[in-house]
Each structure stands twice: as structure tokens, then as C-alpha cells.
């Protein structure tokens, strides 16, 4: 029996009974307050805090992580059915029957995210001290990092959907500020605006979902919505589920709202590691798993989740195969891996726990590789083109070894982390849908190809550096966090999978069930490893053992499409931007010619009549007397005619 499992039994209710915070659990609010206070000080103190501001940012994140560990130990001391703790902070909105308090909810699911956000977030803060050491606005950068961590913690700790929405928007704001941190670069400014606009499209889905929830359940709290989901109509739940899926697609860069993620690599590399590996892009997965009771009762919405995850899984993998920019290749990988998680979440109780398991481990090995990429860029004068790398293992041995841990983990090579989570998703997919299972297997093979291509082009083969490049190892303050993440990439999967530890930990929240396969248990992982070996070999031979051209060849149609992000931007322009532009122009014409035409025409008519009527006012008494006489004559004539 694992220490996480306690007395785990399958709950009959969708939402475990909550216990009011007491003792140690009264510290829950500090998780958010500490980084929020750090952000406030750093952003309001100005230049006077430049010399020490970065250390305050590290301290705020570290303190939040310490509180998270204390709360985690406290949860372990509770029985499994008593690990849902709520803390009431204050009343927020009370209008008629619409009552929304500011309550925080700590349970096994939110605790997992809290540890990931604060733990990996703190390591990235430490890394950033070295990476941003020469940036004159480093203090502002750490303020934005603290703001992001605080917003993400509010998102996962909120006990109702409206408060979750506040954290959701806070994450969107912080990501906009971080992606566009180097706003003086046109590419960074455009990328931040693009991320902000695309995420707002997804946010419409969350706002609509909250509205439909209140109309359907009269509440937006988790207990009020999820606890009553089985009593609502399937049609209402389907609409709520589809709206939540739209929100998740925006925040987690899933089809059709995936286009912002690749451009977001214009931000500093620590931003890529924090937002696009371990936290922000996982918010959509959290939203779907947290709302599992809704999707369980809405099969159409669940099917839509699987389809979106499957499409994005393959799209991201194909894009990653053709990118020469190391960060954009990793971004395509992130898109694909989040697709795995979304697909797993769409499988229902058989996949919820595995989606979160892969999310947690992905946070370790993808942050490891993003920070490793930052180390490579640090030693290569910010060069991102992998065709100008090669043989870096000879001069950056620590970066090479740590990056290799992440590479083997994402490939799913045992005993590295990805083997224990990705294979579970593949098994769960086959237990629900053969088509979904085939997609996940195909994705595993393609993942092995593009990640091996990236690893080989960067660290192996012949050196292809510019003459002015002098690659060297990064300082210890950057490599220490990378080493910790590499270690987690190597052992975390084995440790958390031991005796079904992690799945048992989440079971009271996710109500997980074991996948039921029609084949022997060894068939799926063996097939996956064979495909991984084939994919890795197909990449290793041309990119590690043969010369790599400095200029990418034209390639076939699929390669050109992948380099253009599978024409995601072109489709958005053709389907949404251009029609919207034409609609806007037509509305302007309609407003000017029709609306303003009616208003201006009415005004002109009245003005003209007034001008003509004004001419009758001459100011001469004889004219008025003549008018009165004429009027009297007309009246007399009318009376005579009436009598006749």
C-alpha cells in the first residue's frame, strides 16, 4: 500500500465532501499571497529595487513552495476521503440568488498542481537570475514571473468557476507581459498581442460556460455544479462541455486555437519553460479534469475533447519535425504532448489520472529541455538555428547530459519518466477507441523522430558554428535547476508509478478506473517502444552520422507545410481575419451611409423646413394683419361651405 492511497474507495458522489480549513490548512491563502506580494513590491518599487529585486522574486516563489510542501504533508496525514479542504476568505458577490464567495479548495488534484507550479516555478526563478543577469529590466521580469505564479495558483485553488475565471484572466495578462517582455522587438510585440487575442477567443468559452452553469444549476461553485451534474439535461451539459473545451483549446494551444504557441517563443527562454511547459498550457487539462462530472454526463462533449486532442497531437508532432529553431521545435513538442493530455482527459475516468500524471512528468522533462535550450543559446550568442549547432556535447557536457535525460523521458524510454505516463495514455486510448489508440501510437513514433533530430542536430555530428561563436557551459546558477529537473525526468516516473502511487493519490477526485484491454498487457508498451526505436533511428542516421546542410533543403509538400505551421495562420487569416475585416468595412459603410444617412437626412430635412418657415417671419405688422385677415376669410368660407 502506497503512502498516498490511504483508505481509497470509489466515491459515489462526483465531488468529495469538503472540510473547512483548520490548523495547518489555514495557510492555504499564503500560497497565492506570497508571490502576489512579491509582484506588487517589484512592480511598484521601481528602479530602487533593481539591485535586489530578482532575489525577492526568488524568495517569494520559494516561500510559496515551502508552504505547499507543509500543506502536502498535512494532506498525507488525513484519510483519503478527508483530503478536500476549503478555506473561506470573504464574501464576494451576493446579488439575489447569485452568491459567489472567495473560497479556496485544496484537494489531491489542486495539490498536485500547486507543487508543480511552485516547485518548477522556483527552479525557473533561480535559473532566470543567471539567464537575465545582463538585462536592465530584470527586476520587472521577476515581478511578472511572480504575478504569473500567483495567478496560476489562484486558477487551480479556486473553489468556484467565477474565481477560477479571475485566475484564468490573470494568467492571460501575465503571459502577455512575459511573451512581450522585450517589446522593443517587433516580433515579440506581435507575438504577445497574438497570444492575448487568441486566448481571448478561448476565454469567451469559459465566460459562456459560467453563464450556462448559473442558468442550469443556479450556482457556479464546484459543489453546486459538479455535485448536481447528473440531474441536468444532457443538452445543457453538452453546451457547457463544449464551451469549456473552447476555453481549454485557447489556453492550452489546442486545435483550432494553437497558432499562438509557436510565436510565443519570442519571449525569454525561462518564460517558455514556465508558461509553455509546466503551467499555463496545462490549465486547459486541469479545467477538463476538474469538470469531469460534466463531461462524463455529456458523451458528445467528451468525443469532441478526444478529437481535438488527437488532431493537435499529430499537428504538433508534424510541425516539430520540420523546425530548425530549437525553441520552436520544442514548442511543437509541447503542443503535441498537451494533445496527449487532452485526449486522455477526453477518455473519461479511464484517462483522467493518466492525463494529470503525464502533465506532471511533462512539466519536469519539458522544463528541463527548455532550460537546456536556454543554456545552449547562452553559450552560442543567442543562436537558435540548430543547423548552426552540432557537436556541442564536447564543450557543454553538463547541458548535454541533462538534456539527454529530458530527451529519453519524452521518448518514453524506460526507466525515464515518459515511459510510465505516455504508455498509460496509449493503453487507456485503446481501451476506449482503437482509432484513438492508433493516433497515440503514431504520435509516439513521430515524437521519437523529431526529438532525436533536435538532440542530434544540437549535440552530435560535426560542429557547424559561426566563427564568432565560442560555446561554453552556463554558470552554476543556471545549471543547478536544470540538473534537478533532469533528475526528476529520470526517476520521478518510476517513483510515482511504484505501487500505483500517483493514481491512488488522485482517485478520490478523478474516480479512475483501470483500462480494459483485449490484448496482453505487454503488447502496447512493446509496440510503442518498437515505434520509438524506429523513429529515433530514422532521425539519428541522417542528423548524427551524416553532414547536416547549413541551409534547409526545400523539402516535400508536407515539410513545407510543417515549416509554415501547417498553415494555421493562413487558415485563420482566410477564415476569420479577412471576413472579419470585410465585415468591419461593410459595417463602417452601413453606419456612414445608412445609419448616419438617416440621422443626417432627418436633420437636414427639418433644417430645410425650418429655414423656409423662417422666411414667413418678416417683422412687418401689415404682413401679419394681412395673414390674419386671410386666415379669417378661409375660416369663414369653410363655415359657409359646411352649412351648405
C-alpha positions in Angstrom: 0.0 0.0 0.0 1.4 3.4 -1.0 1.5 6.3 1.4 -0.7 8.3 -1.0 -3.5 5.8 -1.1 -4.9 5.8 2.4 -8.2 4.2 2.6 -9.1 4.8 -1.0 -12.6 3.8 -2.0 -14.6 4.7 -5.1 -16.7 7.7 -4.2 -20.4 7.7 -5.1 -20.5 11.4 -5.4 -18.8 13.5 -8.1 -17.4 15.9 -5.6 -15.8 14.6 -2.3 -17.2 16.2 0.9 -15.2 19.3 1.8 -13.8 20.0 5.2 -13.3 23.6 6.5 -9.7 24.7 6.8 -8.2 24.5 10.3 -4.8 24.2 11.8 -2.1 24.0 9.1 -4.6 24.3 6.4 -5.3 27.9 7.4 -2.1 28.7 5.5 -3.7 28.0 2.1 -4.1 31.6 1.3 -0.4 32.2 1.7 0.3 30.2 -1.4 -1.2 33.0 -3.5 -0.4 35.9 -1.2 3.3 35.4 -1.2 4.1 35.6 -4.9 1.4 38.3 -5.3 3.0 40.4 -2.7 6.4 39.9 -4.4 4.9 41.0 -7.7 3.4 44.1 -6.1 6.6 45.2 -4.5 8.7 44.5 -7.6 6.4 46.3 -9.9 5.7 49.3 -7.7 9.1 49.9 -6.1 10.7 51.0 -9.4 14.4 51.3 -10.1 15.3 51.5 -6.4 14.8 47.7 -6.2 16.9 46.8 -9.2 19.9 45.5 -7.2 17.9 43.1 -5.1 14.5 42.7 -6.8 15.4 39.4 -8.5 16.2 37.8 -5.2 12.9 39.0 -3.7 11.2 37.3 -6.7 13.1 34.0 -6.0 12.3 34.3 -2.2 8.6 34.8 -2.8 8.3 31.8 -5.1 10.4 29.7 -2.7 8.3 30.6 0.3 5.2 29.6 -1.6 6.8 26.3 -2.4 7.7 25.7 1.3 4.1 26.4 2.3 3.0 23.9 -0.4 5.2 21.2 1.0 3.9 21.9 4.5 0.3 21.6 3.2 1.2 18.4 1.2 2.5 16.8 4.4 -0.7 17.8 6.1 -2.8 16.2 3.4 -0.9 13.0 3.7 -1.8 12.9 7.4 -5.5 12.9 6.5 -7.6 10.0 5.3 -8.3 9.9 1.6 -11.9 11.0 2.0 -10.9 13.9 4.2 -8.4 15.5 1.8 -10.7 18.1 0.3 -10.1 21.3 2.3 -11.9 24.6 1.7 -10.9 28.0 3.1 -13.4 30.8 3.1 -11.7 34.2 2.8 -14.5 36.6 2.3 -17.9 37.1 0.6 -17.5 38.5 -2.9 -20.8 38.7 -4.9 -24.3 38.4 -3.4 -27.0 39.6 -5.8 -30.3 37.8 -5.4 -29.7 34.1 -5.8 -26.2 34.7 -7.3 -23.9 34.1 -4.3 -20.2 33.7 -5.0 -17.7 33.7 -2.2 -13.9 33.8 -2.4 -13.2 30.3 -1.3 -10.0 28.2 -1.9 -10.1 24.5 -2.4 -7.2 22.2 -1.7 -7.5 18.6 -2.7 -5.4 15.9 -4.3 -5.8 17.5 -7.8 -5.1 21.1 -6.8 -2.2 20.0 -4.5 -0.5 18.3 -7.5 -0.7 21.5 -9.5 0.4 23.6 -6.6 3.6 21.6 -6.1 4.3 21.6 -9.8 3.7 25.4 -10.2 5.7 26.4 -7.1 8.4 23.7 -7.4 9.2 24.1 -11.1 8.4 27.8 -10.9 11.0 28.3 -8.2 13.7 26.4 -10.2 12.9 28.6 -13.2 13.2 31.7 -11.0 16.6 30.6 -9.9 17.7 29.9 -13.5 16.4 33.3 -14.5 18.8 35.0 -12.1 21.7 33.9 -14.3 19.9 34.0 -17.7 18.6 37.6 -17.2 21.7 38.9 -15.4 22.6 41.4 -18.1 19.0 42.7 -18.7 18.5 46.1 -17.2 14.8 45.3 -16.6 15.5 42.1 -14.7 13.5 43.3 -11.7 10.4 43.9 -13.8 10.8 40.4 -15.3 10.8 38.8 -11.9 7.7 40.9 -11.0 5.9 39.4 -14.0 7.1 35.9 -13.0 5.7 36.3 -9.5 2.4 37.7 -10.9 2.1 34.7 -13.2 2.7 32.2 -10.4 0.1 33.9 -8.2 -2.4 33.9 -11.0 -1.9 30.3 -11.8 -2.2 29.3 -8.2 -5.5 31.2 -7.9 -6.7 29.3 -11.0 -6.1 25.9 -9.6 -7.1 26.7 -6.0 -10.4 28.4 -6.7 -13.5 26.7 -5.4 -15.8 28.1 -8.0 -15.7 28.7 -11.7 -16.0 32.5 -11.5 -13.0 32.8 -9.2 -11.2 30.3 -11.5 -12.0 32.8 -14.3 -10.2 35.6 -12.4 -7.1 33.4 -12.2 -7.6 32.4 -15.8 -7.5 36.0 -16.9 -4.6 36.8 -14.6 -2.6 34.1 -16.3 -3.5 35.6 -19.7 -2.3 39.0 -18.6 0.9 37.7 -17.2 1.7 35.7 -20.2 1.1 38.7 -22.4 3.5 40.7 -20.4 6.2 38.0 -20.3 6.0 37.0 -24.0 6.3 40.7 -24.9 8.9 41.4 -22.3 11.3 42.5 -25.0 8.6 44.7 -26.5 11.2 46.8 -28.4 11.5 43.7 -30.8 8.6 43.8 -33.3 8.4 40.0 -33.3 8.0 39.9 -29.5 5.4 42.7 -29.5 3.4 40.9 -32.3 3.7 37.5 -30.6 2.4 38.9 -27.3 -0.6 40.5 -28.9 -1.3 37.4 -30.9 -1.3 35.2 -27.8 -3.5 37.7 -26.0 -6.1 37.9 -28.8 -6.3 34.1 -29.4 -6.6 33.5 -25.7 -9.5 35.9 -25.5 -11.3 33.8 -28.1 -11.0 30.8 -25.8 -12.0 33.0 -22.8 -15.3 33.6 -24.4 -15.9 29.9 -24.0 -15.2 30.0 -20.3 -17.4 33.0 -19.7 -20.3 31.3 -21.6 -19.8 28.2 -19.6 -20.1 30.1 -16.4 -23.3 31.8 -17.6 -24.9 28.5 -18.7 -23.9 26.9 -15.3 -25.7 29.6 -13.4 -28.8 29.3 -15.6 -28.8 25.5 -15.3 -27.7 25.0 -11.7 -28.3 28.3 -10.0 -24.7 28.2 -8.8 -21.1 28.4 -10.1 -19.4 26.6 -7.2 -17.8 23.3 -7.8 -20.1 21.6 -5.3 -23.2 23.3 -6.8 -22.3 22.4 -10.4 -20.4 19.2 -10.3 -22.5 17.7 -7.5 -25.7 18.3 -9.5 -24.4 17.4 -12.9 -26.2 14.1 -13.0 -29.5 15.9 -12.6 -29.1 18.3 -15.5 -30.2 17.6 -19.1 -27.6 16.1 -21.5 -28.2 19.0 -23.9 -27.2 21.7 -21.2 -24.2 19.7 -20.1 -23.1 19.3 -23.8 -23.2 23.0 -24.3 -21.3 23.6 -21.1 -18.7 20.9 -22.0 -18.2 22.4 -25.5 -17.7 25.9 -24.0 -15.2 24.6 -21.5 -13.4 22.8 -24.4 -13.2 26.1 -26.3 -11.6 27.7 -23.2 -9.2 24.8 -22.8 -8.2 25.0 -26.5 -7.3 28.6 -26.2 -5.2 28.3 -23.0 -3.6 25.0 -23.9 -2.9 25.8 -27.6 -5.1 23.1 -29.0 -6.7 23.0 -32.4 -8.1 25.3 -33.7 -6.5 27.9 -31.3 -3.0 26.6 -31.4 -1.4 29.2 -33.6 -0.1 31.5 -30.7 2.2 29.0 -29.0 5.0 28.8 -31.6 5.2 32.6 -31.9 5.3 32.9 -28.1 8.9 31.6 -28.2 9.9 35.2 -28.8 9.8 35.7 -25.0 12.9 35.0 -22.9 13.6 31.3 -22.6 12.6 31.0 -18.9 9.2 32.2 -20.0 9.0 29.3 -22.4 9.9 26.8 -19.6 7.4 28.3 -17.1 4.4 29.1 -19.3 4.7 26.7 -22.2 6.0 23.6 -20.4 4.9 23.4 -16.8 2.0 25.7 -16.1 -0.2 27.9 -18.4 -0.6 25.4 -21.3 -1.7 22.8 -18.7 -4.6 24.9 -17.4 -6.9 23.5 -20.1 -6.2 20.0 -19.0 -6.9 21.0 -15.4 -10.2 22.6 -16.4 -11.4 19.5 -18.2 -10.3 17.0 -15.5 -11.8 19.3 -12.7 -15.1 19.3 -14.7 -15.1 15.6 -15.2 -18.6 15.2 -13.9 -19.9 17.4 -16.7 -18.0 15.5 -19.4 -19.0 12.1 -18.0 -22.6 13.0 -18.5 -22.1 14.6 -21.9 -20.7 11.9 -24.4 -20.7 14.3 -27.3 -18.6 16.8 -25.5 -16.2 14.0 -24.4 -15.9 12.9 -28.0 -15.1 16.4 -29.1 -12.3 16.5 -26.5 -10.8 13.3 -27.8 -10.9 14.6 -31.4 -9.3 18.0 -30.5 -6.6 16.2 -28.6 -5.9 13.7 -31.4 -5.7 16.4 -34.1 -3.4 18.6 -32.0 -1.2 15.6 -31.0 -0.4 14.9 -34.7 -0.2 18.6 -35.8 2.3 19.5 -33.1 4.4 16.4 -33.8 4.5 17.1 -37.6 5.4 20.7 -37.1 8.2 19.7 -34.7 9.7 17.5 -37.4 10.5 20.5 -39.7 11.6 23.3 -37.4 15.2 24.3 -37.3 14.6 26.9 -34.5 15.3 24.9 -31.3 12.7 26.6 -29.2 10.0 26.3 -31.9 10.8 22.6 -32.3 10.2 22.3 -28.5 7.1 24.4 -28.8 5.7 22.0 -31.4 6.5 19.2 -29.0 4.6 20.9 -26.2 1.6 21.3 -28.4 1.7 17.6 -29.2 2.2 16.5 -25.6 -0.6 18.6 -24.4 -2.7 16.9 -27.1 -1.9 13.6 -25.4 -3.2 15.0 -22.1 -6.3 16.5 -23.7 -7.0 13.2 -25.4 -6.5 11.3 -22.2 -8.9 13.7 -20.4 -11.5 13.0 -23.1 -11.4 9.3 -22.3 -13.2 10.0 -19.0 -12.5 8.1 -15.7 -10.1 5.7 -17.5 -7.9 8.6 -18.6 -8.2 11.5 -16.1 -5.4 10.3 -13.7 -3.1 9.4 -16.6 -3.6 12.9 -18.2 -2.5 14.5 -14.9 0.3 12.0 -14.5 1.7 12.9 -17.9 1.1 16.6 -17.2 3.2 16.4 -14.1 6.1 14.5 -15.6 6.0 16.6 -18.8 6.4 19.6 -16.6 9.7 18.1 -15.4 11.3 16.9 -18.7 10.0 19.7 -20.9 11.2 22.4 -18.5 14.5 20.6 -18.4 14.8 20.8 -22.2 13.6 24.4 -22.5 16.1 25.5 -19.9 18.7 23.3 -21.6 17.9 25.1 -24.8 18.5 28.4 -23.0 21.8 27.1 -21.8 22.7 26.3 -25.4 21.6 29.7 -26.6 23.6 31.3 -23.7 26.8 29.6 -25.0 26.0 30.3 -28.7 25.4 34.1 -28.7 21.6 33.5 -28.7 21.8 31.5 -31.9 18.6 29.4 -32.2 19.2 27.7 -35.6 20.1 24.1 -34.9 21.8 24.0 -38.3 24.4 26.2 -36.7 25.0 23.9 -33.7 26.4 20.4 -33.8 29.0 18.6 -31.6 28.1 20.8 -28.5 28.5 17.7 -26.3 32.2 18.2 -26.5 32.1 21.7 -24.9 28.8 21.7 -22.9 28.9 18.3 -21.3 26.5 19.1 -18.4 24.0 20.6 -20.7 24.3 17.6 -22.9 23.7 15.1 -20.1 20.8 16.9 -18.6 19.2 17.5 -21.9 19.6 13.8 -22.7 17.5 12.9 -19.6 14.7 15.1 -20.9 15.1 13.6 -24.4 14.9 10.0 -23.2 12.0 10.9 -20.9 9.8 12.4 -23.7 10.7 9.4 -25.9 9.3 7.1 -23.2 12.4 5.0 -22.8 12.3 3.1 -19.5 13.0 3.9 -16.8 12.7 7.6 -17.7 9.6 9.5 -16.8 7.6 9.5 -20.0 7.5 5.7 -20.2 5.2 5.5 -17.2 2.7 8.2 -18.3 2.6 8.1 -22.1 2.2 4.4 -22.3 -0.6 4.5 -19.8 -2.4 7.0 -22.0 -1.9 4.7 -25.0 -3.3 1.8 -23.1 -6.3 3.9 -22.0 -6.9 5.1 -25.5 -7.0 1.6 -26.9 -9.4 0.6 -24.2 -11.9 3.2 -25.3 -11.3 3.6 -29.1 -9.0 1.8 -31.5 -8.7 4.9 -33.6 -7.6 7.0 -30.6 -5.1 4.3 -29.7 -3.6 4.3 -33.2 -3.2 8.0 -33.1 -1.3 7.9 -29.8 1.0 5.2 -31.0 1.7 7.1 -34.2 2.4 10.2 -32.2 4.9 8.3 -30.1 6.9 7.3 -33.2 6.8 10.8 -34.6 7.9 12.2 -31.3 10.9 9.9 -31.3 11.8 11.2 -34.7 11.6 15.0 -34.1 13.1 14.9 -30.6 16.0 12.7 -31.8 16.5 15.1 -34.7 16.7 18.0 -32.3 19.1 16.2 -29.9 21.4 15.0 -32.7 21.5 18.4 -34.6 22.4 20.2 -31.4 24.8 17.9 -29.6 26.1 15.4 -32.1 27.5 15.3 -35.6 30.0 17.9 -36.9 30.4 21.4 -35.5 28.7 24.0 -37.7 29.3 27.1 -35.6 29.9 30.6 -36.8 33.5 31.8 -36.5 32.5 34.2 -33.7 30.7 31.6 -31.6 32.6 30.3 -28.5 30.2 27.8 -26.9 30.8 27.3 -23.2 29.0 25.8 -20.2 26.5 28.0 -18.4 27.1 29.2 -14.8 26.1 27.0 -11.9 23.1 29.2 -11.0 21.6 28.2 -14.4 22.7 24.6 -14.4 21.6 23.7 -10.9 17.9 24.0 -11.7 18.5 22.1 -15.0 20.2 19.3 -13.1 17.3 19.0 -10.6 14.8 18.8 -13.4 17.0 16.2 -15.2 17.0 14.1 -12.1 13.2 14.3 -11.9 12.9 13.4 -15.5 15.0 10.3 -14.9 13.4 9.0 -11.6 10.0 10.7 -11.0 8.0 8.4 -13.2 9.4 5.3 -11.6 8.9 6.6 -8.1 5.3 7.9 -8.6 4.2 4.8 -10.5 5.5 2.5 -7.8 2.6 0.5 -6.4 0.2 2.7 -8.4 1.1 5.5 -6.0 0.1 8.6 -8.1 -3.2 7.1 -9.5 -4.2 6.1 -6.0 -3.5 9.6 -4.8 -5.8 11.2 -7.4 -8.5 8.5 -7.3 -10.9 10.2 -4.8 -11.1 13.2 -7.2 -10.9 11.5 -10.6 -12.7 8.3 -9.7 -10.3 6.5 -12.1 -10.9 3.0 -13.5 -8.3 0.6 -14.9 -8.1 0.4 -18.7 -9.5 -2.9 -20.1 -7.5 -4.2 -23.0 -8.3 -7.2 -25.2 -4.6 -8.0 -25.6 -1.8 -9.0 -23.2 -0.5 -6.1 -21.0 2.9 -6.2 -22.6 1.7 -5.7 -26.2 1.0 -2.0 -26.1 4.3 -0.8 -24.4 6.3 -3.2 -26.6 4.7 -1.8 -29.7 5.3 1.7 -28.5 9.0 1.1 -27.8 9.4 -0.5 -31.3 7.9 2.6 -32.9 10.1 4.8 -30.8 13.2 2.9 -31.8 12.3 3.2 -35.5 11.5 6.9 -35.2 14.8 7.6 -33.3 16.8 5.6 -35.8 15.3 7.4 -38.8 16.4 10.7 -37.3 19.8 9.6 -35.8 21.2 8.3 -39.1 20.8 11.5 -41.2 21.4 14.1 -38.5 24.1 12.5 -36.2 26.1 10.4 -38.7 26.0 12.5 -41.8 26.7 16.2 -42.6 23.8 18.5 -41.9 23.3 21.2 -44.6 23.6 24.8 -43.3 20.6 25.8 -45.4 17.5 23.7 -45.1 16.6 22.0 -48.4 13.3 22.8 -50.0 11.7 19.6 -48.9 8.4 18.0 -50.0 4.9 19.4 -49.7 4.4 18.1 -46.1 7.8 19.5 -45.0 6.9 23.0 -46.4 3.5 22.8 -44.8 5.1 21.9 -41.4 7.6 24.8 -41.7 4.6 27.1 -42.2 2.9 25.6 -39.0 0.5 23.6 -41.2 -0.8 26.9 -42.5 -2.6 27.7 -39.2 -2.0 31.4 -39.6 -3.1 31.3 -43.3 -6.3 29.5 -42.3 -7.1 31.9 -39.5 -6.5 34.8 -41.9 -8.7 33.4 -44.6 -11.5 32.1 -42.4 -11.6 34.7 -39.6 -9.4 37.7 -40.2 -10.3 38.6 -43.8 -14.1 38.0 -43.5 -13.9 40.0 -40.2 -12.1 42.8 -42.0 -14.6 42.9 -44.8 -17.5 42.7 -42.3 -16.0 45.6 -40.4 -15.6 47.7 -43.6 -19.2 46.9 -44.6 -20.4 47.9 -41.1 -18.5 51.2 -41.4 -20.1 51.8 -44.8 -23.5 50.9 -43.4 -23.0 53.2 -40.4 -21.9 56.1 -42.6 -24.4 55.7 -45.4 -27.4 54.2 -43.8 -27.4 55.0 -40.1 -25.7 58.3 -40.3 -27.6 58.9 -43.6 -31.0 58.6 -41.9 -29.9 60.7 -38.9 -28.2 63.4 -41.1 -31.0 63.3 -43.7 -33.7 63.8 -41.0 -31.7 66.7 -39.5 -31.2 68.2 -43.0 -35.0 67.9 -43.8 -36.0 69.6 -40.5 -33.3 72.2 -41.0 -34.6 73.0 -44.5 -38.2 73.2 -43.4 -37.2 75.5 -40.6 -35.3 77.7 -43.0 -38.2 78.0 -45.3 -40.7 78.5 -42.5 -38.5 81.2 -41.0 -39.0 83.3 -44.2 -42.6 83.8 -43.2 -41.5 85.8 -40.1 -40.9 89.2 -41.8 -41.3 91.5 -38.7 -43.9 93.8 -40.5 -47.2 94.4 -38.8 -49.1 94.9 -42.0 -47.9 91.4 -43.2 -49.2 89.8 -40.0 -52.5 91.7 -40.3 -52.9 90.5 -43.9 -52.2 86.9 -42.8 -54.8 87.2 -40.0 -57.4 88.6 -42.5 -56.6 85.9 -45.0 -56.9 83.2 -42.3 -60.2 84.6 -41.1 -61.5 84.6 -44.7 -60.5 81.0 -45.1 -62.3 80.0 -41.8 -65.5 82.0 -42.8 -65.5 80.3 -46.2 -65.1 76.9 -44.6 -68.1 77.5 -42.3 -70.3 78.6 -45.2 -69.4 75.5 -47.2 -70.2 73.3 -44.2 -73.6 74.8 -43.7 -74.4 74.5 -47.4 
